[in-house]
Amino acid sequence: MNNKLYHATWGCYQQSIQSRGLLPNQLQTWPGCIPGWVYLADDEELAISFCEAADEVSDDIYASGILVFEVDVMGLDGRLLVPDLNIKDEETRKHCFAYYGKSSPKQLKKSAIYS
């Protein structure tokens, strides 16, 4: 696993995330999201693809763009980081993770925002 993981979300949540961090259970954008988990990927484009595939997002939220945060893995509790079992393809699952914990703002770096 890389030292950095990526979390993609919507641009309208930037201020909240930068002040509070990534909090589990904040927004579920597709059926099958497990309450209490923050979803991460070891590739920025893969993280973005999850937002692009979201089907339970209003037009206003979607229009705010996709925001990507880089997450410092060293600050995460490794016991709470597991493979994302929502991913059915075994090869893709190697790159996708679920974290049952909070990531503080200090662990996050805004990577990019895509419109």
C-alpha positions as CSV (number, residue, x, y, z in Angstrom):
1,M,0.0,0.0,0.0
2,N,1.1,3.5,-0.8
3,N,1.9,6.1,1.9
4,K,-0.9,8.2,0.4
5,L,-4.5,7.3,-0.3
6,Y,-7.2,9.4,-2.0
7,H,-10.7,10.3,-1.1
8,A,-12.9,11.9,-3.7
9,T,-16.0,13.9,-2.7
10,W,-17.9,16.9,-3.8
11,G,-16.5,20.4,-3.9
12,C,-19.4,21.8,-1.8
13,Y,-18.0,19.8,1.2
14,Q,-14.5,21.3,1.0
15,Q,-14.9,23.8,3.9
16,S,-16.4,21.2,6.2
17,I,-13.7,18.6,5.5
18,Q,-10.9,21.1,5.8
19,S,-12.2,22.2,9.2
20,R,-13.5,18.8,10.6
21,G,-11.6,16.2,8.6
22,L,-13.1,13.1,6.9
23,L,-15.9,11.8,9.1
24,P,-17.5,8.4,8.6
25,N,-21.2,8.3,7.8
26,Q,-21.5,11.8,6.4
27,L,-22.8,11.1,2.9
28,Q,-23.8,7.9,1.1
29,T,-23.8,8.4,-2.6
30,W,-24.5,4.9,-3.9
31,P,-26.5,1.9,-2.7
32,G,-24.3,-0.4,-0.7
33,C,-22.2,2.2,1.1
34,I,-21.7,0.8,4.6
35,P,-22.6,3.3,7.3
36,G,-19.6,4.4,9.3
37,W,-16.9,4.0,6.6
38,V,-14.8,6.5,4.7
39,Y,-13.8,5.1,1.3
40,L,-10.3,5.5,0.0
41,A,-8.3,4.4,-3.1
42,D,-4.5,4.3,-3.7
43,D,-5.0,6.0,-7.1
44,E,-6.5,9.5,-7.6
45,E,-8.3,8.6,-10.8
46,L,-9.8,5.6,-9.2
47,A,-11.1,7.7,-6.3
48,I,-12.6,10.2,-8.8
49,S,-14.3,7.4,-10.7
50,F,-16.4,6.5,-7.6
51,C,-17.8,10.1,-7.5
52,E,-18.5,9.9,-11.2
53,A,-20.5,6.7,-10.7
54,A,-22.5,8.1,-7.7
55,D,-26.2,7.9,-8.4
56,E,-27.8,9.4,-5.3
57,V,-26.5,13.0,-5.7
58,S,-28.5,16.1,-6.4
59,D,-27.7,18.2,-9.4
60,D,-26.5,21.1,-7.2
61,I,-24.0,18.8,-5.4
62,Y,-22.8,17.3,-8.6
63,A,-22.4,20.8,-10.1
64,S,-20.0,21.7,-7.3
65,G,-17.3,19.5,-8.9
66,I,-15.3,16.6,-7.6
67,L,-12.8,17.3,-4.9
68,V,-9.9,15.0,-4.1
69,F,-8.1,14.8,-0.8
70,E,-4.7,13.1,-0.3
71,V,-4.8,11.2,3.0
72,D,-1.5,10.5,4.9
73,V,-1.7,6.8,5.7
74,M,0.8,7.1,8.5
75,G,-1.8,9.0,10.6
76,L,-4.5,6.3,10.2
77,D,-5.1,3.5,12.6
78,G,-4.1,0.4,10.5
79,R,-6.6,-1.8,12.4
80,L,-9.4,0.3,11.0
81,L,-8.3,0.2,7.4
82,V,-9.6,-2.8,5.4
83,P,-10.2,-3.8,1.8
84,D,-13.4,-2.3,0.4
85,L,-15.7,-5.3,0.1
86,N,-18.1,-3.3,-2.0
87,I,-15.7,-3.8,-4.9
88,K,-16.4,-7.1,-6.6
89,D,-13.5,-7.2,-9.0
90,E,-10.6,-8.7,-7.1
91,E,-7.9,-6.8,-8.9
92,T,-9.6,-3.5,-8.3
93,R,-10.3,-4.3,-4.7
94,K,-6.5,-4.4,-4.1
95,H,-6.5,-0.6,-4.6
96,C,-9.7,0.3,-2.7
97,F,-10.1,0.6,1.1
98,A,-12.6,1.4,3.7
99,Y,-11.7,3.2,6.9
100,Y,-13.8,3.0,10.0
101,G,-12.5,6.1,11.6
102,K,-12.0,9.8,11.4
103,S,-9.2,11.4,9.4
104,S,-8.2,14.7,11.0
105,P,-7.7,17.9,8.8
106,K,-4.0,17.6,9.6
107,Q,-3.8,14.3,7.7
108,L,-5.4,15.8,4.6
109,K,-4.1,17.7,1.7
110,K,-6.3,19.0,-1.0
111,S,-5.1,17.4,-4.2
112,A,-7.4,18.8,-6.9
113,I,-10.9,19.9,-7.8
114,Y,-12.5,18.9,-11.1
115,S,-15.5,20.7,-12.6
